[in-house]
Every structure is written in structure tokens, then in C-alpha cells.
Amino acid sequence: EDEEDFGRTPTWTPEQSSGENSATSSILVVTPFGPGKPSAEPAVGERIGFNIGKIASWNTNVMFTNLRQHAQAFPSYIAKDAEGWPLQGGATSVLFRGLGGNYPAGPYTIFATGDGDVLFSGDLQATITIRGTPAKITAPVARTDNGIFIDVTRTNPQNPLHFDIVPQQYENTYLTTDVFHPPFLSTLQDIDTLRFMDALGINEDPDTDWNKRTVRTSYTQGDACCGGREPGLAYEYIFDLTDTLQQTTGKIVNVWLNIPHLADDNYIQQLAQLVNQRLQPGQKLYIEYSNELWNGGFDQKKDTEQLAVQAGLLSNLGWPGSMYYQAYRLAQVLDIFVPTLGAKSGQIIPLAATQSGNTGVIDAFFYIWDDPQWNPQQHKIGAVATNPYCCHTIGDDIHNNGETGTITVPQIIARAQATVPFVGQNVAADLATAQNYSVPTLVAYEGGQHLVANGAGRNDPTLTAKLTAANRDPTMQQLIDQIFDAWYNNGGDLFTFYNHIESYSQFGSWGALEYTEQDPNTAPKYLAIQQRIGSG
């Protein structure tokens, strides 16, 4: 992810606001939770989780067997129902475009209901015309970089056309035992925790009105069209996924939720009720308010800075308002979640999220959190969450130094390895800061390699090719293992790798796997994770 660096030393100073809502500088002594309260996270050895990638027409992260759920949303100028299905003709969508054919093999079975006409072109050639009687056809799939184009040419708004697109081998099970694409599930064996920040669209104008959120029957589970709002994944599917993994592996998979920064109290109440219904005994629930509120590259930082002023947390717009507001709003989120979950509230791990090595970020958070004026219920933080990445500047340095044409993959890996000691130093500093506030546990909300150019080098195809080659090189496995050593040897607990499955591009080579059905033996980052789990 792109990051804005605020410096690696505390850069903030407490600011007293005017008026009766003025913050104080009192610091509470954090004590262990009592019965029915969220509990501090225990140290239990090496634990690794995954950030689940965005569900999108352009992503190789194929979570669902009903492939239509990965399609791009229909354009905003098209009349649609609450679940995103078109109510008029001329509605176009796309699926798996630009993936080099790295998506599930055909043939595909298409099931259609309602009253309308739909044309499939590109890699899938088919036409369906129905007038109320359900239809089923099967067609071959070419699997090229073109992907699949979908054109709903007519639909009856009184009986709208709906359709599913399913690999033929799963046509009898995609609604029951194979809701999740089996090759996708196979990549998550023995994973401790799943974080859904990207899948929920937290950085891209996520749902803030509960009544408009994505549900299981929505047309798509995440991909916007034409600058529209990112729908995000249905919360029900999050728990369906962890339940499925528990049923197939016999192991509990913990859930990490990011709360949309503009979600109102009703949204949070409804979410808490859903979580209460679905959270399994022994399943941890990590709660993080938004994502990277220190990062000026995201709208949520700017929004929460304004909200901090409105709440009276400080008088001037700007830093550290976003961190103040993270603490303030997280306390309010827990005011709703704790009583709603009741006896299950002890499974909640509230998180104070920071930037790796920037202890001033976490200081700013606790300046508000430890003030009973802003956290009157005196909720406790279960863990501090940070982002241990290596090699942030290597891509830009190569470009700026004019080395793109001459540098080799072994040289890139060697430079990356040289930055790993700084990862360990930051982990130690972050843990020490957390312990200063009586929080014993440090977790990673993200982490891994950060070989990407953020400046002009981003548009250099030669540089992109070399950074991508470094991520595919077998020595990348050793680099990831060294990052894990820097994390665990300096006291880190859960490491939530960024990310699970995503194709590589000039915007980064984040995926442990590049596509869902990749041979794991060709994926060095994934191999490092699997071997680490086996040795944990």
C-alpha cells in the first residue's frame, strides 16, 4: 500500500481544545479485563493470518464458485434495484478482464431466471432469452486476457433478469457445499486469522448505510463501475467462510473487521447484532476502526481530522486529529459491541492501529483513549496493530538513481534483505510503546515486502518487470522468512500477511499467490508462509 511517512519519532504534541469538551492529559492505568469484557490478547507463538483481497472483475482472487459475484457492477446511470440488478436494458458488465486467462476453467453453466435477454461475449459466447421460465445453458470458455463481457439488452423491471455463472463441475453444489471456490479454500488451510479490509472496500467509500449494504444476493460482491461506490463484501459471507474453514479443517479461524469510518450508530448496532449471531465459541473478533488513519493517501484520514474538530477533540484541523478520532470513535463502537455481544464480548480484541516505527502515532491514540472524558466506559485495548514491511524505498531509489536498466534481481533481493534489521528495530520499538500503555501484545495488521515504486518509477515498465521478477524469485522465500524472524524474535504475535491473492502490476506485487489456482511451488511468499505455519 502507498504510505505517507510522518517521521519515525513522536511528532505530535497534546492540544487542549477550548470549551467544555477539552481533552485532559490524564493517563489511566490499564488493568486486566473483568468477566464479560474484551480480553487482552495472549501470546501463543507464531500465528499467521491473511488479508483477503478485493473481490473484483480485475482481481485473480476467485473466492466464489458463482463467478458472477466477481463481476463489475452495472453503471450508475442504469436503473437498478437495491441489490444492483438492472431494471432496464443497455446494462453492461465485465468479468475477469486483463487477467491473462488466470481464472477458473470452463465450460461454464449459466442459470437464468426472470424476464429478459443477456448476451455474453469475449471469452464466453452465449445468449439467453427468457420470458419467465428458468433457463440453463452450458458454453465453453476461452480464458484469454479479454475476459467476459456481459450485456443485459432487455429486462422486465417487474420480473428482472437474474443469472449465475458457474464452472460446470460445480453446477449442482455451488449453492450448498461449494459456495466458496474449492481451490480458494485450499489456500487457507491452517491460517489463524482473516482480515477483510480490502474485501470490505474500507479505503474506497465503503458502505455507511446498513440498508444499502451488500448482501448475499447482490449482483456483485465488490467491484464498482465508472467511479461508483465500492459495494464491498457481504458480512454474512465473512462468517460463512470462517465457518466453512472450521468445518473442513476442524480449526477455528479468527475474524478481523475494519469499521467503515463514516458508519453511523445504527450501522454499528446492526453489525454487532449480526456478529453476535454468527461468532463461534472461541473465535476471536479483532475490531479495528477504519484503516491507516495516519496515511494521508486515504480519504479517511482527511475525513476523521474534520470529525475530530467537530467532536471537540482538538481545535485545529490536521495532525494528529485522525488518531484522536480513531480512539474516540473506537470507544463508541465498543459501547455498542460489548453489551450487544454480552457473554461473547470477551472474544473481542479491540485494536489501536499505528504506523510501524512511528511511536508518536500510538502516543496520540492513547492521549485520547486513556482520558475518561472520551472513553468513559474505560474499554481496554487488546493489542496494538502495526505494519512491519521491509524495503519501502528500494523501488523509488532504483528509479531515482538511474539503475533500472542495470540492476539485477539478486541485487534487489540483497538490498531488501539489508532493510530487514530495521523491521526488527521498529517491532521492538512498537512493542515497547504498547507496553508503556500496559498493552502486552503487538499484532501486524499488514506486513511483508514493499517492493513497489510510488513516484515516477511506477510508470516504468522495466522497473515494474524487475520488481515483479524479484517477487517471483525463489530467494523471495528467504526474505519473507527473515521478515518473520524480525517480527517474532522481537516479540510480535499475530502476523497478518498482505495479502492473500492478487496479480502483480506497477501498483505492487502484494499477493502471496498471483492467482487462485497457482501451483504453490511457484509462489515463494506462499511457501514461506506455509513452512512457517508448519514450524510454528
Secondary structure, DSSP 8 states (H G I E B T S, - for coil): -------SS--------SSTT-------------TTS-------S--EEEE-----TT-----BSSGGGGSB---TTS-B-TTS-BSSS-EEEEESTTSTT-S--S-EEEEEESEEEEEEEETB-EEEEEESS-EEEEE-B---TT-EEEEEEEEBTTB--EEEEEEGGGTTTTTTTTSB-HHHHHTTTT--EEE-TTTTTTTS-----GGGS--TTSS-SSB--TT-------HHHHHHHHHHHHHHHS---EEEEEE-TT--HHHHHHHHHHHHHH--TT--EEEEESS-TT-TTSHHHHHHHHHHHHTTS-SSSSTTHHHHHHHHHHHHHHHHHHHHHGGGGGGEEEEEE--TT-HHHHHHHHHHHT-TTT-TT-----EEEE--EE-TTHHHHHHHTT-TTT--HHHHHHHHHHHHHHHHHHHHHHHHHHHHTT---EEESS-EE-----SGGGG-HHHHHHHHHHHHSTHHHHHHHHHHHHHHTTT---EEES-SB---BTTB---SBSSTT--GGG-HHHHHHHHHHHH-
